Amino acid sequence: MGMAYNAIMGMDFKFAEDCRLIRNTLGLTQQQLAAALGVEYPTISLWENGKMTPSFSSLDRLYSFAYSKGFNLSETKGQFYLEERKGNEIILFHGSDEGIVEPIDLAHSRKKLDFGPGFYCGENYRQSASFALDSPRASFYVLSFENSAAHSSTRFSVDLEWMLAIAFYRGKIDKYADNPLIRKLREKVKKADFIIAPIADNRMFATIDSFLAEDLTDAQTIHALAATDLGMQYVFRQSAVLGDLRILEHLFLSSEEKKHLFSERSLRQQEGEKKAISAKIKYKKDGAYLEEILDAAH
């Protein structure tokens, strides 16, 4: 696969360690694992001793086999890191469809994201991984962030400010860039080294679009969005703060786990849609529409 394969996969997974951990956790001999995976018996020994680099299909077979046996290695390792954190250390997760080339920088960030260009991480491994599922070689990273008083941060919750910030940075309300309320939000985001805010998925974007189209009031929209808690994300917007962000491990997402996460994401979206409909009905007489809110800010 050349450079593209190396950049995406990196072959930086702790494969030898994982192979031993999977085999021992499932109580298998090397010969039994070889038979289960359809490889020659010596291959397992070579893998576990780091003397053979596995192909992508071999990686997928091993991790998918473990997952099919009820051993979610990715989730287990993620939990281990959370349990081992110390002091001000924050454990975060980053889903990737291309892989990360160290040192981490902002050069590869897209512009029209929730808070503009930045390096985006989540507190929840499943949610972070689910954002990369559409890539055939999706993977995710566990990272450590050492927070300190030297860093400035801004926190958002599911409220009007958060909705307007997402709408602006995703290019939905450019025409209101000079509105006092939007200017205040832009300044708030600009001053922050990193932002902590709720994660928004496609269903939530659709609900926000309904607010922008004046189909929903702010109260209806906020209650509809709050009905689905996807966890919080950390958005690193300044290059200086990236020096305190460290990759702990690159974890493989097997095809079996991806199927489960796809199903889980679909179910979550269906549940969110029903909750949103209920919120729209219950709070239909509450709140104000976008134009009313922005006019009042002048």
N, C-alpha and C positions, 0 to 999 in steps of 0.2 A: 504493500500500500504506500510505500515511500514516506515522504515527509507528512502528507496529510494524515496517514494512519498514525504516525508517531505523535503528531501534534494533538490529534483527537484522543487517542488512547493513552499516549504517553508511555505505555508499558510501565507506568509508575504505580500501578496497583500493587498492594502487598500480597501478590498472588501466592508465593511460596508459603507464607504464614497462613493465608486464608485456606489454602488447600489442606494443610495439616489440621487447622482448626475445624474445618468442615468434616474431615474424615474422622477425627477423634470425637467430635461432638455427636456424630451419628453412629459412633461405635463400629467403624468399618476398618478392615485391613486395607493395605494398599492394593492388594489383589482384588478385593471386593469392590473397591471404588473404581478401579480400572474397568472391571466388568460392567459396572453400572453406567459408566460413561462411554463405553465402547472403544477404549484405547488399550494399547499394549501395557502389560503390567509394569515394565521398567519406566514407562512414561511418568507415572505417579511419583516414583522416587526422584526422577530428574526434576520434576516440577517442584517438589517439596524442598529440594536442595538448591533450587535456583540455578540449575544447570541447563534448563531448556526454557525458551520463551514460548509461551502458548500462543496459538492463533486466536483470532477473535471468536471463532466458533467454539474453540475449546474453553475459552473464558466463559462464554455464555452457557455451555453445557454444564460446567461445574457449578456455577452460581444458580442456574435454573434448577439443577438437581437438588441442591440444598434447599432452595425455596419450596420445591414440590414436596419435600420431606418435613416441612413445617419449620425450617431453620432460616429465618430472615436475617442473614448476616449483616446487611446494611443497617437495619434498624438496631440490631444488637450492638454493633460497633458504635453507632451514634449515641446510644444510651450509655455506653461505657465512657465515652468522652464527656458527656454531661455529668456523670457521676464523679469524674476525676478532676473537674475544673477547680481552680484555686483562686482565692482573692477576688480581684476585679475582672477575672477572665470571663468572657462571654463566648459560649460555643454557638456557632452559626453554621448554616448549610447553604450551599449554592448549587443549583441545578445547572448543568452545562450541556450544550449540544456540540461544542467545538473543543472543549478542554481549556484549561488555563495555562498560559505561558508565564512563568515567573520572571521577574517580580510583577505582582499585580499592578496594573495601571488602568487609566480611564480611556486609553486610546481606542479600545475596541467597543466602548459603550455606545449604544444607539441613543439618539436625541430624544425622541418622543416616548419617554417612559413616564412612570407615575410622578417622578420629581426631576425629570430631565436626565442628562447623562450622569452616570454613577455606577458604582459596583454594588449590585443588589444581592442581599443575603436574607435568609429567613430563619426564624427560631425553630421551625418545625421541619424535620427532614422530609416527611411525606409531601408536604406542600411544596417545598423547594424542588424536590425531584420531579413533581408532577408538571412543572413549567417547562421541562426539557423532554417530555415524553414523545413529542412529535418527531424527534430526531432518531434515526435508526441506531445511532451510537451514543445515546444519552447516558450520562453518568452524573455523579454529583460529588461535591467536596465537603469535607468537614473543616471548618476554620476556627481559629482562636483569635479573639479580639481583646486586646488589653486596653480597657478604657481608663482614662486618666483625666485629672482636672484641666489638663492642657487642651483637651478637646471640647469644642462647643457643639451642642446637639439641640435638636428641636424634636418634640414629640407631638404627634397628631393622634386623635381618636376618631371614631366614626361620627363625624359632625360636618357642619357646613364648610368650615375651613378646609378640611380634608378633601371634600368633594370638589370644591372650587380649585384647589391646588392641583389635583389629578386632572381635572378638565383643562386647566390652563397648560400644564406641562405636556399634556398629550395633544396639544394644538387644537382643542375644541372651542376655545373662547378667546382667540387671539384679539378679536375686535374690542375686548374689554380690558386690554393690557394696562391702560392708563386709569381705569376705575380705581378710586382710593382703596377699596377693599382688596382688589387684586394686587395693587402695588404693595400693600402691607404684607400680603402673603408672599409675594416674590422676595421682598426684603428679608422676611423671616427665614425663608429657605436659603437664600443667598448667604446669610451669616453663619449657617450651620456647617460644621465639618462633616457631620453625619446626621441622618434623620431616622427616627423610629416611628413607624406608622403602620396602620393595618394593611394587610395584603389585599389587593383587589383582583378578582378573576374576570373572565369574560362575561359572566352573568351579571356581575356587579357593574361592569362598564356599560352594559345595556341599560341597566336601571338608571345610572347617572345620565346617560344619553336622553332618557325620557324626561329627566329633570331639566336638562338643557333645552329640550324642545318644548318646555312649558306644559308638558302633559302631567307632571307630578309637582307637588309642592316640596319644599325642603323637608318638612316634617314627614311626609309620606316616604320620601327617598331615604332619609336617615334611618327610619324604622325598618324599611325594606332591606337596607344594606346591613344593618346591625343584626338582622335575623340569621345571617350566615357568618360565623366567626372563623376566618381562615388563619388567624394568628397574626403576628407582627413581623415586619421586615425592617432590616437595617439598610439604609441607603448611604453609601460612602461617596460623598460628592467632591471632596478635596483630596488632592494627591498626597498631601502631607500626612493625613491620617491613615493612609494605606500601609505605612511603614509599621503600624501596630497590628496589622492583620496578617496572620500566619496560617498557611495551609498545614493542616495536621494529617490529612489523608485523602486520597482520591479513591472513591468507591464505585464499583461497577454496578450497573443496573441491568439485571438479567431480563430476558424476554418474558419469563414467567412473572417476575415482579412487576414489570411494566404492564402486563395484562391486568393484574390486580389493581394497580394504581389508576389505569384507564377506567376500569369499572367503578372504582371508588370515586374518581373525579366526576364521572357521569351521574352517579347517584347523588353526590353532593350538589351538583348543579340542579338536578330535578327537585331536590328538597328545598334548595334556595329559591327556586322559582315559585314554589307553592307558598313559602313563607313570605315572599315579596308580594304576592297577590293579596294575601291576608292583610299585610301591613297597609297596602294601598287602599283597601276597603275600610279598614278600621280608622285610619287617620285622614280620610279624604277631605274632612272639613278643617283640618289643622294646617298651620304653616303658611308660607308665602311662596310665590313663584319667582323664578330667577330675575326677571326684569324688575319686579318690585323690590327685591333685595338689593340689587345693584343701584337702582335709583335712590334708594334710601341711604346709600353710602355716600352720596354727593353732599 
